[in-house]
Amino acid sequence: MGYIITILCILLGVAVYFCFKFAMIIINTQEVIEESLDILDEKYAKISEILNIPIFFDSKEVRDVLHEIKGVRDSILAIAQKLTNQEIIEEENEEEDNGQQKDKK
C-alpha cells in the first residue's frame, strides 16, 4: 500500500510540474501577443495617417506604392483581428446578451 501512495505522489509531483510549466508558457505567449497587438495598433495608426495625406505627384510608381501601403494596412488589421478573434466574439456575445436583456425590460 505504501508503494502505491509513493508512486501516486511522484506522479502528482510530475503532473504539477508540467501544469506549472505549461501555464508559464501560456502566460508568456499571452504577454507577447498583447505586446504585438500594441505594436500593430501603433503601426496601423501611423500608416492610416500617411494614407490620409494628399499626394500631389501622380505617377504610376507612387500609386503602386500607395496601393501596397494600403495592402499592408489591411494586412495589419487582418492579423490583429485573427489574434483577437476569440475576444471579439465574446464581446459581441456579451453585447447581444445585454441588448436582449434591455429589450425584455
Backbone torsions as a table, in degrees:
resi	resn	phi	psi	omega
1	MET	NA	-37.9	180.0
2	GLY	-65.0	-34.5	179.7
3	TYR	-66.5	-39.0	-178.8
4	ILE	-65.4	-42.4	179.8
5	ILE	-65.0	-40.7	178.7
6	THR	-63.1	-46.1	179.8
7	ILE	-63.2	-42.8	179.3
8	LEU	-64.8	-37.6	177.5
9	CYS	-65.8	-39.6	177.6
10	ILE	-64.8	-45.0	178.7
11	LEU	-63.7	-37.7	177.1
12	LEU	-63.5	-42.5	177.8
13	GLY	-61.3	-42.8	178.4
14	VAL	-64.4	-42.4	179.9
15	ALA	-63.8	-42.9	178.9
16	VAL	-64.2	-41.2	178.8
17	TYR	-58.7	-49.6	-177.9
18	PHE	-69.8	-33.6	175.4
19	CYS	-62.6	-43.9	178.3
20	PHE	-64.8	-43.3	-179.8
21	LYS	-61.6	-46.4	-179.6
22	PHE	-68.7	-34.3	177.0
23	ALA	-63.7	-41.5	178.0
24	MET	-65.3	-38.6	177.2
25	ILE	-62.9	-43.7	180.0
26	ILE	-64.6	-42.9	179.6
27	ILE	-63.9	-44.5	178.8
28	ASN	-63.5	-40.4	178.7
29	THR	-64.3	-40.8	178.9
30	GLN	-62.6	-42.7	179.0
31	GLU	-63.4	-41.5	179.2
32	VAL	-64.2	-41.9	179.2
33	ILE	-64.3	-42.1	179.0
34	GLU	-63.6	-42.0	177.5
35	GLU	-64.6	-40.8	179.2
36	SER	-64.0	-39.5	178.4
37	LEU	-65.7	-36.8	176.6
38	ASP	-63.5	-43.3	178.6
39	ILE	-64.0	-44.7	178.9
40	LEU	-61.4	-38.5	179.4
41	ASP	-64.4	-42.6	177.9
42	GLU	-62.5	-46.7	-178.8
43	LYS	-65.2	-38.8	178.6
44	TYR	-62.1	-43.1	179.5
45	ALA	-64.3	-42.8	-179.8
46	LYS	-66.3	-42.1	179.0
47	ILE	-65.1	-38.8	177.9
48	SER	-63.8	-39.5	176.1
49	GLU	-62.1	-44.1	179.9
50	ILE	-61.8	-41.2	-178.1
51	LEU	-70.4	-21.1	178.8
52	ASN	-82.0	-11.9	178.8
53	ILE	-74.2	129.1	179.2
54	PRO	-68.1	140.9	-179.5
55	ILE	-102.6	129.0	-178.5
56	PHE	-100.9	-3.2	-179.8
57	PHE	-112.6	117.5	-172.0
58	ASP	-111.3	66.0	175.7
59	SER	-102.4	164.0	-179.3
60	LYS	-62.3	-38.5	-178.6
61	GLU	-64.5	-42.7	-180.0
62	VAL	-65.9	-42.1	177.8
63	ARG	-62.9	-39.1	178.1
64	ASP	-64.5	-41.5	178.9
65	VAL	-64.3	-43.5	177.8
66	LEU	-62.3	-39.5	177.6
67	HIS	-62.6	-41.8	178.4
68	GLU	-66.9	-38.6	178.6
69	ILE	-64.4	-39.8	176.6
70	LYS	-63.0	-38.5	176.8
71	GLY	-63.6	-40.6	177.7
72	VAL	-64.9	-42.5	178.5
73	ARG	-60.2	-45.2	179.1
74	ASP	-65.4	-35.7	177.8
75	SER	-66.0	-41.0	177.9
76	ILE	-61.1	-43.6	179.2
77	LEU	-64.0	-41.2	179.9
78	ALA	-64.9	-41.5	178.9
79	ILE	-63.4	-45.4	179.7
80	ALA	-62.4	-39.0	178.9
81	GLN	-66.9	-38.8	179.0
82	LYS	-66.9	-38.3	-179.3
83	LEU	-70.2	-28.6	-178.0
84	THR	-109.3	17.3	-174.8
85	ASN	-56.0	-45.8	-178.3
86	GLN	-63.3	-42.4	-179.9
87	GLU	-64.6	-40.3	180.0
88	ILE	-64.1	-43.7	179.8
89	ILE	-62.3	-43.3	179.3
90	GLU	-63.2	-41.9	179.4
91	GLU	-65.1	-40.7	178.6
92	GLU	-63.6	-40.7	178.3
93	ASN	-63.8	-40.7	178.6
94	GLU	-64.7	-41.5	179.4
95	GLU	-64.7	-40.8	178.1
96	GLU	-63.5	-42.2	178.9
97	ASP	-63.1	-42.5	179.0
98	ASN	-64.8	-40.1	178.4
99	GLY	-65.0	-38.9	178.7
100	GLN	-68.7	-36.3	179.6
101	GLN	-68.7	-37.1	178.1
102	LYS	-66.9	-37.3	178.9
103	ASP	-65.4	-34.5	-178.8
104	LYS	-70.2	-29.4	-178.4
105	LYS	-73.6	NA	NA
